[in-house]
Amino acid sequence: MSDSQRQSATVSDSHDSDGTIRKQHWQFSDGAQFASKWVLRRAGRADSVTLTVTDNDGASSSTSLSF
């Protein structure tokens, strides 16, 4: 895959000051979903992604990115 044919993302900037991150959930606008610390996928019709991280206490936070 060339760079123009792939989308990649990572949760490397995510942290939990009083515990640990237990789950990551990626939701792309084209319906694709992933549960991992990083994603590499063939570029499709997605024009945005939402990442939700959940910590060891069950607290969660989400952020979205358009591309």
C-alpha positions, -999 to 999 in steps of 0.1 A, spaced: 0 0 0 12 35 -8 9 63 17 -21 77 -2 -39 43 0 -38 39 38 -50 54 70 -32 50 103 -38 61 138 -25 55 173 -35 62 209 1 70 219 -9 104 234 -36 89 255 -29 85 292 -46 80 326 -31 99 355 -46 77 382 -46 43 365 -43 26 331 -62 26 298 -79 -7 294 -98 -4 261 -96 16 229 -124 17 203 -121 33 169 -152 41 149 -147 53 113 -174 72 95 -177 44 69 -187 20 96 -154 3 102 -146 -4 139 -114 -15 156 -104 -23 192 -67 -18 194 -40 7 203 -32 14 167 -50 11 134 -36 7 99 -62 2 72 -67 6 35 -81 40 28 -118 39 21 -148 62 22 -142 73 58 -137 110 63 -136 110 101 -128 88 131 -138 88 167 -116 72 193 -130 62 227 -107 51 255 -118 35 287 -97 32 319 -94 7 346 -122 25 366 -146 24 337 -143 61 329 -142 69 292 -134 98 270 -138 103 232 -123 125 206 -130 129 169 -108 137 139 -118 147 104 -95 141 75 
